[in-house]
Amino acid sequence: GRWARWADMPAPTGTRYDVLDLRYADGKPAILRHTDGSGFAYYPSGRKAVCISACGLDGAGRARRFSAIIHNDNARSQVVAVFDEWGLGYADGMPSQDSQPKLLISEKAITVVDGGKATEVPRSSQKADSTDLALRINQFLTLRHKGRTMLDFQCEGVNHTFTIGEMHGDEVSGMSLASAKHTLCAQSAQQLQEATEKLETVCGLERTLKVDLSQRDLRDTTTLKVESLPTLKTNASAASLSHPLDLDLQWDTEFRLKKLLAKAHPQCPGQAGWKISRFSGKCTEERLANAKPTVNAPKSISQVSQLKLPDLIAENATSNTLLVVVCLAAYAKEQSNYARLLAEKAHAALWHKFCSKGSGPLPVKLVAVELSEAGGFSDQYGVKEVPFCMMFLGGQQVYAKRIHGIRMAPRDAAGAKPKVLLVEENPAIQLKLERNLRRNGYGSDLAMDSSQAIRFASQPEGYGVLLISALLPLGTLQSVVQAIKRQQSAAVVLAFDGTLLLGEDLEQRKQFLEECNYVFPYNPSYTGLAAILARFDVTHVDKGLACVPCTSHKKDFLDDVLGVLEKGAASVGDKSST
């Protein structure tokens, strides 16, 4: 078949082995391997047993690492072993006596699990190289490991060994190296001769083939008649033109006609002044005058190793260049990506400020450092949080500050909702009101008595909305509202269940309820809360009720860099971490 013909053909340049094709007695394929060592092994049932993939190339372009996936001989073709190109992976053995042995090969150790007990041999010890392990995967496959991993396939007289992992100069077991000369067998030579004769026949038919009229281009060329063009006839009758009426131009498009006319009569009026700008808007004088000059684009910020940072500091100290180091970490991916974006934008702005007119080199060098590369770097430079920025000028650290988190987009800041302080003593009502606030998208803090409510209201961040029960004593209501207003003067006060209590000054309670923004006669529902909060527009940015978290921006980062450039080491105040 196809594999047999490949075996008879010369090996292409860069191949390492001859094609291997082993078959069972009935002619079914058993082992098929290509010139790079990749291939398959098949069970007698026709199911796939082993899949070998070639990975990595040496200097001559030949594969030198092999990975393997091993399947069981059942209807589902269950995967029983997997090994990567470095020989790392696992294998499940044949189950016996209610237990199934397993073998796990990792970078650090070789682990064997048998009978519920795990035995681990470190790869770094001398015992690991001398350890001889054999695991029976099924009746046809056996996995052996002694320094390297080998897979033996023995089935119905077909024996072959697969090498798994990295090779060290030796050949793959069972495959011979590709030789320079190959002779074709009689059957292959006959097939090659028949194919050559068929190809020559096809080439001869192609040379003698005539195109049918129905397949030709039916567009007729037009003969130019000068008599039908009075303007051209007048110009052609001039004395300077030879043979004025003897024109027979073959043209099929307007552009072709213009080209032929310009070539035959360059002295015709209007022909001498034709330019590209007359027919195309891509290169006109007006466009050239309005075109912006080409500028050098700033280079992307490069990531350097922690080991090279001291040399980089010393190198920029001699040239009096400000070195800006942005510390990133893989474990804080979102914040690190935002910090890198800030640095990229600031770098572009600095490039435009200092180098857009070709005034000289950039006085700032920005680099990124990965904190997870090695330990001890954070303690050495005082990096406490990620992402972090350091600046060095003249070999000295003049700036050290944390880069704040991601800034809210304007649409998110506009839609940010203020926090609600809920004051209610009844547990049943507390649960309902908290659920209604949560359904409307508002966060809340619950105060169950007057002292707790005053303590919450006195917090520096403040609350944008106060939802309080009017059944509380009048003194408690007034003290909580005053504490809320001290922190947030524009806070919205909503009272509910405004029942007048006996024994109190009715005028004072009535005055308090009138000072509230809104009073619910009963406990507010989900839709009632949504309608009232929307009426007072508590999410509007101008009201300042919804606080946007403190973050960094490109302008903030750029101002810090420019401040250090202008003031040098005197720009202290940023030296301490915030």
N, C-alpha and C positions, 0 to 999 in steps of 0.2 A: 504494500500500500504506500501511502504517503511517506511514512517513516522509513520504509525500506529504500525508496528512491533517494531520500535525503542521505542515507548512509552511503550510497554509491557516488554521490556528487562530491566535488572538491570542497573542502572546508573553507568558508569565507575568512577574510582577513580579520584577526582579532579573536577567533574562536579558539577554544582550548581543548575540547574533546571531540571524539567521534560520536555520532549519534548511536544510542544504545536502544535496541528493540528486541526484547525477550518475550516469547509467547508460550502459552500453554500448549498441550498436545492437540487440543481441538482447534487451535489457531486463534484463540482469543488473546488479546494483549495482556501481558503480565507486568512488564517494566518498559516504560517509554521515557527516555531522557534525551534532551536536546544538547546542542553543542556547548551551551554555557553551563551545563550541569543540572538545570531545572528539569522537572518531569513528574511522572506519576507512577504509582504502583497500584495494581488492580487485584481484587479477589477473584477467584474462579467464577463467582456469581455475576461478575461484571461491575460490581460496586467499587467505588474508589477507596483505596486503602491509605495511601500516602500521597501528599502533595508537597513537592519540594520546590522552593522559589530561590533563585539566585539573586544575591544582593551585593552591592559594592563591587568596584572594579579596581584592578591593580594598574600599574603604569602602562601595560600593554592592552588595557581595555578588557581584561578577563575577570570573570566573577571569582571571588575568593571567600564569600560568606554565604551560608545556606540556612534558610528557615524551613520549618516543617509543620504541617497540620496532619494529624493522624485520625482516621475514622475507623469505627467498628463495623463489622460485617453484619449489619441488621437493616431492617427496612427504613429506619430513620437516619441511617449513616451517622450515628452519634459520634461527636468529637471526643476522643479519649486522651489526646495529648496535643500540646501546642508548644512550639519552641521558636524563638525569634532568631535573627541572623547571628546573634552572639552566643547562641546555645543556651539561653535562659528561658525557662518555662516549666511546665509541669506535665506529669503523665499519671494516668490511673491504671493500676494493674488489674489482673483478673480477680474477681471476688472469689473468696474461698473461706468456708467455715464462718459465715456471718461477718466477715471482715474484708476490706478491700485495701490492699497496700497502695501507697501513693509516693511519688518522687517529685520533689520541688527543688529546682536549681535556680538560685538567685545570685545577685552580684556578691553577696557577703558570705553565703553559706549554702551547703547542700543538705536538704532535710528529707529524711525517709520516715514515713508514717506506716506502721505495721502493727496490727493487733491493738490499736488504741494508744500506742506509745510512739512518740516522735523523737528521732535521733538526729542531731544537727552537728555537722562538721564544718567549721569555718573555712572559707576558700583561701584565706591567707596562711593557713598552717600547712606544714609539709605533709600531714596526713591526708589532706584533700587530694593531692596529686597521686598518692598511692592507693587511694580508696577505689576498690573494684566493686561496682554495683551492677546488678542485672535485674531487670524488672520485666516480667512476662505480661505483655499487654493483652494478647489473645493467643490462640493456637498458632498463628502465622507470624506474629510480630514480637520481637524481643528488644528491649532497650538496654544498652550497655553504656556505662560511664566509667572511664579511667583516664583522667586528665582531659578527655574530650568525650563528646556524646556521639554514639553510633547506634544505628537502628538496623537490625537484621530482619530481612524478609525471606521466609522459607515457606514455599507452598507448591505442592505437586511438582517437585523436581526443579523449581525455579528458585535460585538463591541469589540474593543481592544485598549489599550493605550500603546504607545511606550515611554520609557524613553530615552532621548537623553542627552549625556554629561556624567559627572562623577557621580557615585553613592556614597552615604555616608552610607552604611550599610543596607539600606532597600532593599526590593525585587523589581524586575521588575514587573510592573503592569501587572496583568493577568497571571502570571506564578507562579507556586508553587515550593518550594524548593524540591530538589531530596531527596527521602526517601531511607532508607537502604534496605527495603524489597519490592519486587514486585512479584505479583502473575500473572501467565500467564492465559489468558483467554482460553476457550476451543478450539477456532480456532487456536490460536498461539501454544498451546500444541500439537495439532494434526500435524501442520506443522513441529514442531520441531521433533516429533517422526518419521515422514516420511523422513525428512532429515537425521536423525541418521541411519535409516535402509539403506538408499541408500549409506551412507558413509561406513557402515560395509560391504555391498556387494562389494563395490569397493576395500576395504582393503583385502577381501578374494580373489578376483581375482588377486590382485597384488602378494599375497603370492604364489599362485599356477601357476603364469604365467611362461611359459618356452620360452626362447629366440629362435627364428627361426635361423636355420643354416646360412641363408643368412645375418643375422645381426651380426654374431659373427666375432671376429678378425681372419682373414684368414692368419695372419703371422705365419708361422711354426717355431718352435724352431729348432735349428740345433744341431745335436749330433756330438761332437768333436771326430774325428778319429785320434788317435795318429800316425797311420802308414803314414798319409798324411803329417805329420810335422816332417821331419828328425831331425831338431835341437832339438826339444822337446823330440823326441824319444831317442836321445843320452843322454840328461840330465836325462831323466826318468830311463835309465838303470843303473844309479849309484847305488852303494850298500846302500847308506844312505836312498834311497826312497823305501818305501814299496809298493808292488803291482804296479810296474812301468807301466805296459801296461793295467791295469784294470782301465781305466778312462772313465767315462760316464758323461760329463758335459753338462748340458742344458744351452744354452746361445742364446741370440737373438741380442745383440749389442756387439761391440768391448769392451766397457767399462765393461760390465758384464763378458766377458771372462777374461779380465785382473784381475778383482776382484776375480773370482773363482780360477784362477791359483795362485795368490798371497796367497790366503787363504789355498789352498791345499798343496803348496810346497813353503814355505817361504825361504828355503835354496837354491833355484835355483839361478844360477849366474845372477846378475843384479837386482834381486828382493829386496835384502837387502838395497841397496843404493837408492831406489826410494823415491823421496820427492815431495811435492806439486810444488816446483819451477821447476821441470822437465816437468810438464804438464800445468802449468799456468804461465803467465807473470805478474800476479797481485802482487806477493809477492816474488820477487827474491832478492838476495843479492845486485845486482846492483841497482835495483829500491829503495831498502831501503837506500842505501848509498847516492843516489841522492835526496831522499825525503826531502822536506823542513820541519823544525820543526813547530809545531802548535803554533800559537800566539793568544793572547787574542784580539778579535775584539773590536774596540772602540764602546762605547754606543752612541746612537743617542742623539742629543741635546734636552733637555727637555724644555717645555714651562711652565713658572711659572707665578703666578698671580702678579700683581703690588703691592698688599698688602703684599706679602711675600718678596719683594725685600729688604727692610731695614733689616729684620732678616737675609737674605742670605748674605748681605754685612758684617754685624757684625760677622756672623759665619765664613766666609772666612778670615776676618781680624785677627782673633785669630790664625788661622792655616797658616797665611802668604801665602795664595793661591790667585793668580790673578783671579778675577771674571770678565768675559767678558759677557756683556749683549748686545744682538742683538735686537734692537727695530723693530718690524714688524707692519704692519697694513693691515686689511682686505680690505680697500679701495684702496690699492696699491698692488694688488695681484701679478702681474708679477714681480715687483721689489722686493717684499718681498720674493717670492719663490727663486729668484736668490740670495738674501742675505743669505737665509737659506742654499742654496746649497754651497755658499762660506764658511760659518761657518762649515758645515759638513765636507767639504774637508780639511779645516784647522785643524779641530779637529782630523781627521784621521791622518794627518801628524804629529801633536803634539804627539798623542798617539804612533805612530811608533818611534818618536825621543826619547821619555822619558820612555816609558813603554814596548817596544818590547822585551827587554832583562830582564824584571822583576826587574828593578833597584829600583822601588818604585812607589808611587802614582803620578798621573799627577799633576804638579804644577799649572795647569790652569783649571778653571771650566767655561764652556760655557753654557749659558741659553738664552732663547728667551722670549720676553715680547710683548704682544699684546697691542698696543697703544689705540685701540678703546674700551678697556675693561672699562676704567673709565676716566673722565676728570681730568685735573690738573697735570697729570704725566709729560706731555711735558714741562709745565712751571717750574715744580719743578727741573727737571734735565737738562733743556736747550735743549730739543730735538726740532729742528726746521724743519727737513726734514725726509722723510722716504725713504729707510731704514737707521737706525742710529746705531752706535756702541759706547758703553761706556765701560770703564775698571776701576775697583776698586782694589786698593792694599792698605792693611793696613787700610781699612775703608775710604780711601780718593779716590776721582775721579781723575785719572791720565790721562785719555784719553777720548776724545769726538770728534767724526768725522762721517761725513756722508759717507755711502757706495755708491759708484757711480753705475751708471746703468749697464745694461747688456753689456758685451764686445762682439764686433762683432766676429763671427767665421772667421778663416783665409780665407775661400773661399768667405765670404761676403766682407771682407776687400779688397781682391784682385779684386773683381768685383765692388768696390765702385767707383763712377764716380765723377770727380772734378766739381766744380761749374764754370759756364760760366758768364763772364761779357759781355753783349751785348751793344754796343754803336751805336745808329742809330737815326736820327732825323725824318725820314719819318714814320708816323703812319702806313701806309699800309704795308710797309716793316717790321716794328716792329712786327706786328701781324703774318706775315708768318714765320719769323725767330724764334719767340718764340714757335710757333706751331711745327716747325721742330725740335727744340732742345728738346721739351717736348716729342715728338714721339720717339726720340733717347734715352730718359731716363735721360736727363741732366737737372738739375736745373739751373736757370739763374736769373740775376738781370739786369734790363733795365735802361740804362742811356740815357737821351734825349739831353744832351748838354755836353760841355766840363767840366764845373765846377762840375756837378753831376757825371760825369765819374771819375774825379780825386778824388772826395770824396769817391766814392765806392772803387776805387782801393787802397786807403790808409787805408782801414780797416785791422785790425790785422790778421783776419783769411785768407785773401788773396784769389785769384782766380787761378785756374789751367789753364783756357783757356780764351783768350781775342778774341772776335769776333767783329771787328770794321769796320766801313765803311771808305773806302779810300777816299771818297769825302770830308771828314772833312779837315779843315785847317791843314797844315803840323805841325805847332806848337802844336796844340791840339793832334795830333797823337803821337808825340814824348813825350809829357808830360804824357799822359795816359800810354804809354808803359813803361816809366821809373818808374811810380808809381806802376805798376803791378810787374815789375822785382824786385823792392825793397822788396816786401813782399814774392814773390815766384820767385826765380831766374830761375827756370826751366819751367816757364809758357809758354804755346804754344800760339803764336800770329798768328791769322788768319785774313786777310784783304779781303774785297770783293769790287767789282765794282771799280777796279783800273784805273779809267779814269783820264788822266792828265788834270789839270785845267789851264786855261790861267792866265798869270801874276805871275806864281810861278817859282821857280828855279827847272828846270826839273831834274838836277843832284841830288839834295838833295832828291826830292820825289822818284826818281829811286833808290837811295841808301836805303831809308827807306823801299820800297817795297821788295828790295833784302834781307834786314835783317829780314823780316817776315818769319815765318815758311812756310806759303803757302798763295797765293793770288788767290781768286776766280775771274774770269773775270766778272761774273754777281752775282746776289744774289744766295747764295748757296741753293740747294734743300735738301730734306730729305735724299736721297741716297748719294748725294755729301758730306754732313756733316758726315754721318756715315762712308764713305770710308776714308775721310781725318783724322778723329779722330781715327779710327782704325789703320791708317798708322803710326801715331805718338805714338800709344799705351799709351794713356793718363791715362788709368786705372791701369797701372802696379804699384805695390807697391814700387819698387825701385825708381821710379820717384818722389814719395812723393807728387803728385798733389792732390790725393784724401785723405782727412784727415779723420782718424778714431776717433770717439768721445772718450773723456777721460772716462775711465771706471776702475772698480776694478777687480782684479784677485785674485785667491787663494794665489799666492805667495805674492802679496801686503798685503793681510790681514794677512798672516802668518808672514811676516816680521814685521808688526806692533806689533803683539802679542809678538814675540821673543824680539823685541826692548824694550818693556815695561818690560819684564821679566829680561832682562840683566841690564837695567839702572834704573829700578824702577820708582820712581816718578820723576827722572831727565829727563825722555824722554818727555819733554815739547815740544811745537811746534805743537803737535797734540791735545792739550787741547782745542784750539779754533775750532769752527765748520768751515768747509770749504764748 
